[in-house]
Amino acid sequence: MTSEPLLLCQHPRLSGAHVRVVLFAWAGWFLVFTSLMCFFWLAPLYRGELRIDDHDLKWIRGVALGASGLGGLLFGMLADRYGRRSGMLGSLIVTATAVSLLGYRQSREGLMVCGALLGFGVGGQWASGQMLLSETIPPARRRFLAAVAQSGAPFGLAAAAFLSFDWATDPNRGWRAVFFLLSSIGFLIPLGYFLIPESDAWQRMGRFVAPGRRARALLRPPIRPVFLLAFFLTLACQGNYWCTVTWLPEFMKGTWKLELSGSAHWTYVFAGASLAGYLLFAVVARGIGQRRAFVVFCGLMATGVAMITVFAEAIQHQPSLVLVFAAVAGVGTGLWSFFGPFYAEVFPPEVRATAAGTCMNVSRGFQLLTPVLVREVGGATLGAGVALAAIFAAVAAALVLVIPMRNRDEGLKESGAGPTARSPSPRPR
C-alpha cells in the first residue's frame, strides 16, 4: 500500500517554499501594521485639516480597532473554507484599498468609514498568515520562523514612526502622501500569492465544513474551556499592547516634553527592542518552555510601562532612563511570538484558523473601547490610562498558567498527517 507523501511541515530541511511563506507573511504583517499605526499617528496632522477634536479622535481610533475584530472573524472563517492563502490575499487587498481611499478623505465621517475598512483588512491578515506558517513550517523551526515573520510588526512600527513623524511633516508631502505610498506598496504585495504554496495539511484534512459549524464548535466541549481561556488570555494581551501604543506620541509629548520628532526617536528605540524581543522569545522559550517565557516577557512589558507612567516622577530627573524602560517594554512585546505556535498546539486543524482569528481579532475588536478608556482614565496627561497596560500584562501572566497544552504535533496527527506518513516525497518547489 502506497503511503501518503510528506507534508511541507514534515520535511526535514527548509526549502524555497518555506522561505517564500515566511517572506509573504512578513510582508503582509509589515503592511497592515504600518498602515494601522500611520492611521493613528498621523492624527496631529489631519485632525486640524478635517476639524477633528479629542472626542472624535478617540472614537475614530476605536472604530478602526473594533472593525479589525469583525475582519478577523470573517477572514478566519474564509481561510478555513477556501484556504490560508485566500484569506491572506483578501485581507491584503482590503487593506490596500482602505489606505488608498484614506488619501482622498475630506471629512471626519469619511475618515471613520475608511478607518473601519482598514481595521477590517488588518484583522484578517494575522490569523490566515499564522496558520499558514504553523501548517507548513517544520515543528523544530516553527517558533523561530514564526517570530521572524511576526517581526514585520516591529519593522512596521518603525516605518510608521518615520512616515508619520519625519516624512509626512515635509510641507511638500503631507499626511495624504503617506497613504498613497502605502497603497502603492499594498497592491504589489498580493502578487506574492502566486509564489507561495497552500497549506497541504489544510488540504488533506478536508475543507468543506460550514463556517457556522466551526464557530459553534468553539463553544462546545471539549474545545470550549480551552477556547475561552485562550480568548481571555489574548484579550488581556491586546489590552496591554493597545493601551501602550494608541496614544503613545501624545503621552510622550505631554509627559516627557517630546515634540513629534522626539516621539519618533523614542518609538525607534521601542520598535528596535520589540524586534529583539520577538526573536529572543523563541530562544528563551526553547530554554525554559513557552509558558515560563511568556510570564517573563509579560513581566518585562509591565515593568517598562509602569516605570514610564506610574513611576515617572522617580526618573524625571534622569530622562535617559525613559529610553531604557522603553526598551524594556519593547522587548516585552516579544510575548506575541507565543501565540502562533500556541494556537497551533491547543486547537485542532479543522477549526484552527477560525479559533485563532476569533481569539486574536475579536479580542482586538474589544479594543474599540481602549482609546476611550485611556483618555478617560488618563485625563489630560494620559499616564494612568497608559499604565493600565501593566495590569493587563499581569492578568495575562496569570491566565497562561492555567491553560492545558497539547503536544505541538497532535493537531497534525488528527488531520491524518501524523508520523505514519513516512514515504519519501519530492522536495517542495
C-alpha positions in Angstrom: 0.0 0.0 0.0 1.4 3.4 -1.0 1.9 5.8 1.8 0.8 9.4 1.6 3.6 11.9 0.7 5.1 14.0 3.4 3.5 17.3 4.2 5.5 20.5 4.0 5.7 20.7 7.8 7.2 17.2 7.9 10.2 17.8 5.6 13.5 17.5 7.5 15.0 20.5 5.7 13.8 24.0 4.8 13.0 24.6 1.1 12.3 27.6 -1.1 8.6 27.1 -0.4 9.1 27.5 3.3 11.2 30.7 2.8 8.6 32.2 0.5 5.8 31.5 3.1 7.8 33.3 5.8 8.6 36.3 3.5 5.0 36.6 2.3 3.7 36.5 5.9 6.3 39.1 7.0 5.4 41.4 4.1 1.7 41.1 5.0 2.2 41.9 8.7 4.5 44.8 7.8 1.9 46.4 5.5 -1.1 46.1 7.8 0.8 47.2 10.9 2.4 50.2 9.2 -0.9 51.2 7.7 -2.8 51.0 11.0 -0.1 52.8 13.1 0.1 55.6 10.4 -3.6 56.0 10.7 -3.2 56.5 14.4 -0.1 58.6 14.5 -0.8 60.9 11.6 -3.7 62.3 13.7 -1.9 65.5 14.7 -1.6 66.4 11.0 -5.0 65.5 9.7 -7.1 66.5 12.8 -6.6 70.2 12.1 -7.4 70.0 8.4 -10.5 67.8 9.0 -11.6 69.7 12.2 -11.4 66.6 14.5 -11.4 67.1 18.3 -10.2 64.7 21.0 -13.7 63.2 21.4 -13.9 62.4 17.6 -10.3 61.1 17.5 -10.7 58.5 20.3 -13.8 57.1 18.6 -12.2 57.1 15.1 -9.3 55.1 16.6 -11.7 52.8 18.5 -13.8 52.1 15.4 -10.7 51.0 13.4 -9.7 48.6 16.2 -13.2 47.4 16.6 -13.6 46.7 12.9 -10.5 44.5 13.0 -12.4 42.1 15.2 -15.1 41.6 12.5 -12.4 41.3 9.8 -10.5 38.7 11.8 -13.7 36.6 12.4 -14.7 36.7 8.7 -11.3 36.1 7.2 -10.6 33.4 9.7 -13.7 31.5 8.5 -12.8 32.2 4.9 -9.3 30.8 5.5 -10.8 27.6 6.9 -13.2 27.3 4.0 -11.2 28.5 1.0 -7.6 28.2 2.2 -4.9 30.1 4.1 -3.6 31.9 1.0 -7.0 33.1 0.0 -7.6 34.6 3.5 -4.3 36.4 3.3 -4.9 37.7 -0.2 -8.4 39.1 0.6 -7.2 40.9 3.7 -4.3 42.5 1.9 -6.5 43.8 -0.9 -9.0 45.3 1.5 -6.1 46.9 3.4 -4.6 48.4 0.3 -8.0 49.7 -0.8 -8.6 51.3 2.5 -5.3 53.2 2.7 -5.8 54.4 -0.9 -9.2 55.8 0.0 -7.8 57.5 3.1 -5.7 59.7 1.0 -8.8 61.3 -0.6 -10.9 61.8 2.6 -12.2 65.3 3.2 -14.4 64.8 6.3 -14.2 63.1 9.7 -17.1 60.8 8.7 -15.2 59.6 5.6 -12.1 59.1 7.7 -14.0 57.0 10.2 -15.5 54.8 7.4 -12.1 54.3 5.8 -10.6 53.6 9.2 -13.2 50.9 9.7 -12.4 49.4 6.3 -8.7 49.5 7.2 -9.3 47.7 10.5 -11.4 45.1 8.7 -8.5 44.3 6.4 -5.9 44.4 9.2 -7.9 41.9 11.2 -7.8 39.1 8.6 -4.1 39.1 8.0 -2.8 37.7 11.3 -4.9 34.5 11.6 -4.5 33.4 8.0 -0.8 34.1 7.9 0.0 32.5 11.2 -2.0 29.3 10.4 -0.2 29.0 7.0 3.1 29.2 8.9 2.0 26.8 11.6 0.9 24.2 9.0 3.9 24.4 6.6 7.0 25.1 8.7 8.6 22.0 10.4 8.0 21.9 14.2 11.7 22.2 15.1 11.9 25.6 13.4 8.3 26.8 13.8 8.7 29.0 16.8 11.8 30.8 15.4 10.4 31.4 11.9 7.0 32.4 13.2 8.9 35.0 15.3 10.8 36.1 12.2 7.6 36.5 10.2 6.0 38.4 13.0 8.9 40.8 13.2 7.1 42.5 10.4 5.1 44.2 13.2 8.0 46.0 14.9 9.5 46.9 11.5 6.1 48.3 10.6 6.1 50.2 13.9 9.5 51.8 13.0 8.3 52.6 9.4 5.1 54.2 10.7 7.1 56.4 13.1 9.4 57.5 10.3 6.5 58.2 7.9 4.3 59.9 10.5 6.8 62.0 12.4 9.5 62.7 9.8 8.5 62.1 6.2 4.9 63.4 6.4 6.0 66.7 8.1 7.7 67.9 4.9 5.3 70.5 3.5 5.8 69.1 0.0 4.4 65.7 1.1 1.8 65.8 4.0 -0.2 63.1 5.5 -2.1 62.1 2.3 1.1 61.2 0.6 1.8 58.6 3.3 -1.5 56.8 2.5 -0.8 57.0 -1.3 2.6 55.5 -0.8 1.3 52.7 1.4 -1.5 51.9 -1.1 1.1 51.5 -3.9 3.1 49.1 -1.8 -0.1 47.4 -0.7 -1.2 46.5 -4.2 2.2 45.0 -5.0 2.4 42.6 -2.0 -0.6 40.4 -3.0 1.4 39.4 -6.1 3.3 37.1 -3.8 0.1 35.0 -3.5 1.2 33.2 -6.8 4.6 32.3 -5.4 3.6 30.5 -2.2 2.1 27.1 -1.6 -1.2 26.4 0.0 -1.2 24.5 3.3 -1.2 20.9 2.3 -2.2 20.0 5.9 -5.4 22.1 5.4 -6.0 20.4 2.0 -5.6 16.9 3.4 -7.8 17.3 6.5 -10.9 18.2 4.4 -12.0 21.8 3.9 -15.7 21.7 3.2 -17.0 22.4 6.7 -19.6 25.2 7.0 -18.2 28.3 8.8 -21.2 28.2 11.2 -20.3 24.7 12.3 -16.8 25.8 13.0 -17.9 28.8 15.1 -20.4 26.6 17.1 -17.7 24.0 17.7 -15.6 26.6 19.6 -18.4 26.8 22.2 -18.9 23.1 22.7 -16.8 20.6 24.7 -14.0 19.7 24.5 -12.9 22.8 22.8 -14.9 25.4 24.8 -12.9 25.6 28.0 -9.6 26.0 26.1 -11.1 28.4 23.7 -12.5 30.7 26.4 -9.2 30.7 28.4 -7.3 31.4 25.1 -9.7 34.2 24.3 -9.3 36.0 27.6 -5.5 35.5 27.5 -5.4 37.2 24.1 -7.8 39.9 25.3 -5.5 40.8 28.2 -2.5 41.0 25.9 -4.4 43.1 23.4 -5.4 45.5 26.1 -1.8 45.6 27.3 -0.5 46.4 23.8 -3.1 48.9 22.6 -3.2 50.8 25.8 0.5 51.4 25.2 0.7 52.4 21.5 -2.6 54.1 20.6 -1.8 57.3 22.5 2.0 56.8 22.6 3.1 60.0 20.8 0.7 62.2 22.7 1.7 60.8 26.0 5.4 61.2 25.3 4.9 64.7 24.1 2.9 65.7 27.2 4.8 63.9 30.0 8.3 63.9 28.7 8.0 67.1 26.6 9.0 65.4 23.4 7.9 67.0 20.1 6.9 64.9 17.2 10.4 64.2 16.1 11.4 63.3 19.7 8.4 60.9 19.9 9.7 59.3 16.7 13.1 58.7 18.2 11.5 57.2 21.3 9.5 54.9 19.1 12.6 53.8 17.2 14.0 52.6 20.5 10.7 50.8 21.3 10.5 49.2 17.8 14.1 48.1 17.8 13.7 46.5 21.2 10.4 44.9 20.1 12.2 43.3 17.1 14.8 41.9 19.5 12.0 40.7 21.8 10.2 38.8 19.0 13.4 36.9 18.1 14.6 36.5 21.7 11.3 34.9 22.8 11.9 31.9 20.6 15.4 31.4 22.2 14.1 31.8 25.8 11.1 29.5 25.1 13.4 26.8 23.9 15.4 27.0 27.1 12.7 27.4 29.8 9.5 26.5 28.0 6.8 28.5 26.3 4.7 29.3 29.4 7.6 30.5 31.6 9.0 32.5 28.7 5.6 34.1 28.3 5.4 35.0 32.0 8.9 36.5 31.9 8.0 38.7 28.9 4.8 39.8 30.5 6.9 40.9 33.4 9.2 42.9 31.2 6.3 44.7 29.5 4.6 45.5 32.8 7.9 46.8 34.3 8.7 49.0 31.3 5.3 50.6 31.1 4.9 51.1 34.9 8.3 52.9 35.1 7.4 55.3 32.3 4.0 56.1 33.7 3.3 55.3 37.3 6.9 56.0 38.5 7.6 58.8 36.0 8.4 61.2 38.9 11.1 58.9 40.2 13.0 59.1 36.9 12.0 62.5 35.7 15.5 63.9 36.6 17.2 61.2 34.5 15.3 61.4 31.2 17.7 58.9 29.6 16.1 56.2 31.7 12.9 56.7 29.7 14.8 55.2 26.8 16.0 52.3 29.0 12.5 51.4 30.2 11.0 52.0 26.7 13.5 49.3 25.5 12.4 47.0 28.4 8.7 47.4 27.4 9.7 46.9 23.7 11.4 43.6 24.5 8.3 42.6 26.4 6.2 42.8 23.3 8.1 39.7 22.2 5.3 37.8 24.1 3.4 38.0 20.8 5.7 35.3 19.4 4.0 32.9 21.8 0.6 33.0 20.1 1.1 31.4 16.7 2.6 28.1 18.0 0.2 28.3 21.0 -2.9 28.3 18.8 -1.5 25.5 16.7 -0.9 23.4 19.8 -4.3 23.9 21.5 -6.8 23.9 18.6 -7.5 21.0 16.2 -6.8 21.8 12.5 -10.4 21.9 11.3 -11.2 24.9 13.4 -7.7 26.3 13.9 -7.9 29.4 11.7 -11.4 30.2 12.9 -10.3 29.9 16.6 -7.1 31.9 16.1 -9.0 34.6 14.1 -11.7 34.8 16.8 -9.3 34.9 19.7 -6.8 37.4 18.1 -9.2 39.7 16.3 -12.4 39.6 18.3 -10.3 40.5 21.3 -8.8 43.3 19.2 -12.4 44.3 18.4 -13.0 44.8 22.1 -10.2 47.4 21.8 -12.9 49.7 20.4 -13.0 51.0 23.9 -9.3 51.1 24.6 -8.6 54.6 23.1 -11.6 55.9 25.0 -10.6 54.1 28.2 -7.0 55.5 28.1 -8.3 59.0 27.5 -11.0 58.8 30.3 -8.7 57.2 32.9 -5.6 59.1 32.0 -7.1 62.5 31.6 -5.0 65.3 30.1 -1.7 63.6 30.8 -2.8 60.0 29.7 -0.4 58.5 32.2 -2.8 56.5 34.3 -4.6 55.3 31.2 -1.4 54.0 29.5 -0.4 52.4 32.9 -3.4 50.1 32.5 -1.2 48.1 30.2 0.8 46.9 33.2 -2.3 45.5 34.8 -3.3 43.7 31.7 0.1 42.1 31.4 -0.1 40.8 34.9 -3.5 39.2 34.2 -2.1 37.6 31.0 0.8 36.1 33.0 -1.7 34.5 35.5 -4.0 33.1 32.8 -1.4 31.3 30.8 -0.5 29.1 33.8 -4.0 27.5 33.8 -4.4 26.7 30.1 -3.9 23.0 29.2 -1.3 22.5 26.4 -1.3 19.7 23.9 1.7 18.2 22.1 2.6 20.6 19.3 2.3 17.9 16.6 -1.0 16.5 17.8 -3.1 18.6 15.5 -1.3 17.2 12.5 -1.8 13.7 13.7 -5.6 14.4 14.0 -5.7 15.6 10.4 -4.3 12.3 9.2 -0.8 13.7 8.6 1.0 12.2 11.5 4.2 10.4 11.7 2.8 7.4 10.0 3.3 9.1 6.6 6.9 8.4 6.2 7.3 7.7 2.5 9.8 9.9 0.7 8.4 12.8 -1.4 9.9 15.3 -3.7 11.4 18.4 -2.2 8.8 21.1 -2.3 9.3 23.7 -5.0 
